[in-house]
Amino acid sequence: MKLHRVKRVAQLAPLFLLCACAVGPDYVKPRAEVPAAFKEQVAWKIAQPADLEIAQKWWELYHDPLLNSLEEQVNISNQTLLQAEAQYRQARALVQGARAAYFPTVSANVSHTRSGAPSSSSPSSSGAATSNLLTVDASWEPDIWGRVGRAVESSQASAQASAALVQATRLSTQAQLAQDYFQLRDLDADRQLYDKTVADYAKSLQLTQNQYAAGIVPKENVVLAQTQLKTTEAQAIDFDVLRAQMEHAIALLVGQPASTFSIARATFDTAVPVLPLGLPSALLERRPDIANAERLMAAANAQIGVAKAAYFPSLTIAASGGFQSSSLANWISLPNRLWSVGPALAQTLFDGGARRAQTDSAIAAYDASVAGYRQTVLTGFQEVEDNVAALRILEQEALKQDEAVTLSKRSVELTINQYKAGIVNYLDVITVETTALSNERAAVDLLNRRLGANVLLIKALGGGWNVAQLPDADALNGSHLEK
C-alpha cells in the first residue's frame, strides 16, 4: 500500500478543521421584559428568619411529618416524573449520537464466495471460482461548515431543556400533592365541625322535645329541630365522598394503588409561612419552566445553522484496505493486498427549494420559541403577583372571619338562652346556628385557600431550584442523571 498517499490525506485533515466555520447565527439570549419590583410586594412581610431563598424541601415549612413523607415518595414512585426522567435520558442519548458525527466511521467485511460462469470452450460445462475477501473501510466527513457542531449544540440545549422539564414536572407534582393534602385536611376539619354541630343539634332537639312534652312549645318546633339535625347529618356524610376522592388523588401522585392507600383523619391547624420573594430578575433563574423555554430557544437557534449548512458542499474522506485471494492458504499476504484512499466532494445543484424551505422553517421555529419564552416569563410574573395578592388579601379576610366566628358563637349562646326563656321561637335559633356553622366553615375554607396560595407562590418562585442545577456538557456526556 502506498502509505505516503494516506499520510498526505491525513496531513490535510487538520487544514479542513482550521478553515472550518459554523454557519448560522450564534445564540444570544433574547431580552424579556422584567419589572424592577413586584407590584404586590408592598407591605409584604419579611420572612423569619430572613432567608434569601426557598429551601428545596420547601414542604418542611408546614411542619407536617406525614406531608414530608408523602412528598419524599414523589421522587421515588410518581410515574409522570419517572416518565419525564426517562425522556431526559433519551435526550441525553441523542447528544451522544450527535457527537458521534465528529468521528470517522470504521467497518470491517469478511466474505467467502464461490461463483460459476459458462465456459467459452463448452457451453454445457461451467467453471467455479473461489474468492476470499477481507476489507476494512473508513470514512470521515470533516465538519467544515459547522453542521455537526450546530447539531450537537442543538441536542445539548434540548437535553438541558428536558432536564429543566423534569424539575418543572417534579415541582408541579409536589405542589399538587401539597394542595391535595391540605384540601383533604380541610375536609377533615369540615367533617369534625359538622360532627360537633350534629351533637349540638341533637342537644337542641332533646331540649325542644322536653319543652314540647311540658307543653311549652308547639310540635312545629320539634319538627324543625329534627329537620335541622337530619339535614346537617346528611351534609356531614357528604364530605366523605370528597375526602375519598382526594385520598385517591394523593395515592396517584405518590405512585400507589388507590385500593391500598389511606390517610387517617387529623386536625387542620397548619400555620401559613411567610416566604421570601427576592427580586423579579431572579425569577428568570429560579423557575424551571422558564429555563426549559430558554433552552428550547437555544436549540431552535442552532437548528438554523444546521439548515444553512446544507447550502455548502460536503467533503468525505474514505479509505479502504484488505486482502483478496482464491486460496485460504496464502490469503493474508502482501501480494493479495488491496487498498484505496481519497476525498470526495459533493454539492447539491438543484433541490426545488427544499433547502430554502428548511431554513425558513428553522427560522420560524426559532421565532416561535422566542415568543414562547417571553410568554412563559410573563406568566411567571403573573403567577407571583396573583398569589402574593391572594395571600395578602386572604390574611386580612381571615382576621375578619375569625371575629365573625367569635361573634356568631356568642349569638348562638344568647339566642338559645332566650329560647329557653320563651322570648324567641325556634326559627331564631336555627337562623343563628346556621350563621355560626357557615362562619366556621368559611374560616376553615380560608385557611385552606391561604395554604393553597402559599404553595402556589412557592411553585411560582421555583421551589428552591436554580438554573445552575442544569447539567453542563460534561454531565450530558456522562451516565449520571441530574436531579
N, C-alpha and C positions, 0 to 999 in steps of 0.2 A: 504494500500500500504506500502511496506517495504521501508520506506524513507531512511534508513541507506544505502541501496544499491545505491540509487540515489546520496546520499551525497558522497559515495565513488568514484563514477564515476566523480562527479563534482570536487572532490579534486584532481583527477588525471589529469584533463584537463590542469591546469597550467603547469604540468610537460611536457605535449606534446608541449606546447608553448616554454618552456625553452630549450628543446632539438631541437627545430625546426631550420632548417638551409636552406638557399636559395641556391639551386644548380644552376650551370651555372656561367658564368664569370660576375664579377662586371664591370659596364661600366666605361671605361676610354676613354676619348675623343682622337681619333687618331690625330696625328700631320699632319698638312698641310703645304706645303712649302710657306713661307711668305717672300717676299723680304724686305730688310731694308728700302728701299725708292722707290718711284715711279720714273721710268726712265724719263718720260716726264715732271717731276716736275721741271726740271732745268729751271731757269729763269721764273718760274711761278709767276704771280703777287700775292701779298698779298691782301686778301680781306679787303675792307674798309667799315665799321670798321672791325677790325681783329677778327671776330667771330671764335670760335673754332669748332662750329658745325653748320650744316644747320638747320634752323627752320623747324618745322613740316609743317607749312603752307608756304612752300617754294615758291609757285607760287606768293606770295605777293612781291617777289624780283623784279618782272617785272612791278609793279605799274600800273596794268590794272584792273580797277574795274569790268569790265564785265568778264574778266578771273577769278577773285576772286570769283564772284558769281557762275559761271559755275562749278568751282572746288568744291565749297561747296555742290552743288547739287549731286555730285558723291556719297558722303557718304549716301545720302538720297534715291536716286532713281535708281542708277545703278544696273541693275538686276544681272549682273555677280558677283558683290560684295555682293549683298544680298544672292546669291546662296552660295558663299564661307562662309558667316557668318552662314547660316543655317547648312552647313556641319560641321562647328566648334561646333555648339550647339549639333549636332548629336554625334560628337566625345567626347564631354564632358559628354553626357548621357552614353556613353559606359564606361567612367571612373567610374561613379556611379554604373553601372551594374557590373563591375569587382570587386569593393569594396564590393558589397553585398555578395560575396562568403566568406567573413570573418565571417559572422554572421550565426546563426542557421536558419533553415527553419522550420516554425511552421504552421501546418494546422489543421483545425477542420472538423469533419464529423458528420452529424446528419442524421439518416435514420429511416424509419418506414416501415417494410415489413411484409406481410402475405404470408405464404407458405403452401402447402399441400403435403402429401405423401400417398401412398397406405397403407391401414390398414392391419395388419397381420391377423386379425380375419375375415375380409370380404373384399376380393379384389375389390368388386364393390363399396365399400364406401371409403372415404378418410377423414383424419383429417386435420384440419387447425391450424397453429401456427402463433403467432404474435411475432415480435421481434422489440424492440425499442433500438437503438444504438446511443450513444453519445461518441465520442472519440476526443482527442487532441493529435496530433502526432508532434514530434520534432526530427530533425536530424541535426547533425553538423559534418563537416569534418575539423579537425584541419589542419592548413597549415604547416604540419611538414617539408616538403621539399621546402617550399617557392614557390610552383606553383602559388598560388593566389597572393602572393606578386610580383612575376615577371610579372604576367598578369596585375596587377594594375600599376606596373612600366611602362610596355609597353603601356598601354592605356593612361596613363598620358603623356608620351612622344609623343604619336601620337596626342593627343589633343593639346599639345603645338605646334607640327608641323603644325596642322591645323590652329591654331591661327596665326602662322607666315605666313602661306599661305594666310590668309585673308589680312594681311598687304601687302604682296607681290602683291596680286591682286589689292588692293587699290592703291598702288604706281604705278603699271603698268598702271592702268586705268587713274590715274591723269596725268601721264607723256604723255600718248597717247592723252589725251584731250588737254594738252598744245601744243603738236606738231601739232595737227589738227587745233587748234585755230590760231597758228602762220602761218600755211600753208594757212588758209583762209585769214588772213590779208595780206599775200604775194600776193595772187590772187587779193585782193582789190587794192594793190599797183600796180600790173601789169595792171589791168584794168584802174586805174587812169592814169598811164603812157601812155597807148595806147590811151585813150580818149584825152589826151593832144597832143599826136603825131598826131592823126587824125585831130585835129583842126589846127595844124601846117601844115599838108599836104594839108588841104583844102585851107589854105592861099597860099601855094606854087602853087596849081593848079590855083587859081584865078590869081596869078601873071603870070603864064605861058599862061593862056588864054588871058590875056591883052596884053602880048608880041606877041602872035600869031596874035591877032586882029590888032596890029600895024605893023605886017609884020616883026618883029624882029627875031622870032624863027619859025621853021617849025612845021607842025601839029604833027609830031612824038613826040615832047616834051610834047604836051598836052595829047596825049595818054599815054605816060609814067607816067605823073603826075596822071592821072586818075587811071591807073593800080595800082600805088603805094598806092593811097588813098583807093581804094576798097579792096585791099589785107590787108591793116592794119585794116580797119573796120571789115573785116571777122575775123581776128585774135583776135581783141578786144572782139567780141561776143563770141568766143570760150572759153574764160576764164569763162563765166557764167556757162558752163556745169560743169567744175571742181569745181567751187565755190558752186554750188547747191549740188554736191555730198559730198563736205567737210562739208557743213552745216548739211546735213542729218547724216553724221558720228558723228558729235558732238551731235546731238539730241539723237542718240542711246546711247552714253556714259553717258549722263545726264538723261537717262531714260524717254525721252519724245517722243511722236509720231513725225516722220519727217513732217507729214502733218500740224502740228500746231506749228512748231518751226521755228524761223527765227532769223537771226542776221543782224543788219543794217551794211552797209558798213562804214568803218572808215579808217583813215590814219594808216600807218605802220611805226612807228618810235621808237619802243621799244629798250631800251638800253640793252646790254648784261652784266649781273652782273658777278663779279669775285667771285668764290666760294672757300671756304677753303677745302683743300684736306685732311689734317690730316695725320696720319701715316698709312702705309699699314696694320699693325697689327690690327688697329681699325676697319678695313673693316669687319673683321670676326664678330664683334659685332653690326655692323650697317646695314647689309643687311639682310632683312627678308628671302630671298630665301636661303641664307647660313644657317640661323637659322633653317629654315624648313628642310634642308638636314641633319643638325646635330641632330635634334630631331628625325627624321626618323631613323637615325643611332642608337640612344639610344633605340628606340622602338624595332628595329630588334635585338639588343644585348639582351634585356630582353626576347625576344621570344626564344632564345637559352635555357635559364633557364626553361621556360615553357615546352619545348620539352624534356629536360633531366629529369624533374621531373616525367615524365611518366614511367621511369625505376624503380621507387621506389613504395612500397606498399602504398595503401591509407587506412586510418583509418576513419571509420564513427561511430559516437556515436548516437544512436537512443533511443528515449523514447516515450512511448505511454501510455495514461491513459484515463479512461472514465467509462461509466456506460452502462449496457445492461440489459433489462428486457422485459418480455412479457406483462407487465401492465404499463399503464401510471401513475397509482396512486402512486406507490412506485418506479418509475423508478430511480430517483436521490436519491439513498440511499446507505448506506455503504455496505450492503450485495450484492448489484448489481455492485459493482465496478470491474474494470478490469485494468490491467497495465502490462507493460513490459519495460525493460530498459537493454541496454548492448551495447558493442562495436562490430564492425565487421571489420576485416582486409582483404583486397583484394589485390591480386598480379597477374599481367598478367604473365603467364609462357611461352607462345609462341604466337607470333603475325606475324610470317612470315617476320620479318624485318621492320614492319611498324614504330616502334619507332625509329629505326636507320635511316630510310628514313626521318622521320620528323625532327630529329636532324640535319642530313646533309643538309636538305632543309633550316632550320633556320640559320645554319652557312653560307651557300652560300648566303642567303638573306642579312645577315649582311655584308659579304664581298662586295656584290654589292652596298650596301648603303654607305660603306666607299669610294668606288671608285666614287660613285655619289657625295658624299660630297666634295671630293678633286677636282673633275671636276667643281663643282659649284664655289669653291673658285678660281680656275684658271680662270674661265670665268669672275668672278667678277673683278679680277685684269686686265684682258684683256680689259674689258669694260671701266674701269677707264683710262687706258693708251690710248685707242683708242680715247676717247672723249677729254682728255687733249691735245693730239697731234692735234686733229681736231681743237680745239679752238685756240691753239697757231698758227697753220699754216693759218687757215682761217682769223685770225685777220691781219696777215701780207698781205694776199691776198687782204683783204678788203681795206687796205690802198692804195695799188697799183691800185685797181679798182676805187677807188674814184678819184685818179689822172687821170686815163684814162677817166672817165666820164667828168671831167672838161676840159680836152684837146679835147675830141670829140665834146663837145658843142661849144668850140671855133672854131674848124674846120668847123662846120656847118655854123657858122656865117660868117667866111671868105669865104667859098665856095659860099654861097648864094649871098654875095656881088659881088663876081667875076662873078657869073651867071647873075646878074642884069647888070653888066658892059659889058657882052658879051665875057668875057675872057674864060669861060669854058662852056661846054654844060650841059644839064640836067642830063645826066648819072652820072656826077661827083657829082651833088647834091644828087642824090639817094644813091650813094655809101657812102657819109659821113653821111647822115641822117640814113641810115641803121646801120652803125657802131655806131652812137651815141645811137640809140634805143637799140642795142644789149648790149652796155656797161651799160646803165641804168638798163636794165633788169638783167644783171649779178650782179650789185650792190645790187638790191633788193633781188635777189636769195641768195646772200652771207649772207645778214642779216638773212634770214630765216634759212639757214644752220647753222649759228653760234648759233642762238637761239635754234635750234633743238639739236645741240651738247651740248649746255648748259643744256637743260632739261634732256638729256640722261646721262650727268655727274651727275646731281642731283640724278637721279634714280640709277646710278651705285654706288653712295656713300650712298644709303639707304634712301634718302629723309627725313632725320631728325629722323629716327627711331632708336631704340636701343634695344638690346636683353633683357634688364631689363624690358621691357614692356610686355614680355611674361607672361601669367598667371601662378601663382605658384599652389601648390597642394590645398591650401585653396580656391583659385579662381575657380579651376576646380570643386570643390565640391559644390560651391555656385551657384547662379542663375544669376549673372551679367555677361553679355558678354563683355569681354575686347576688347577695340578698338585698 
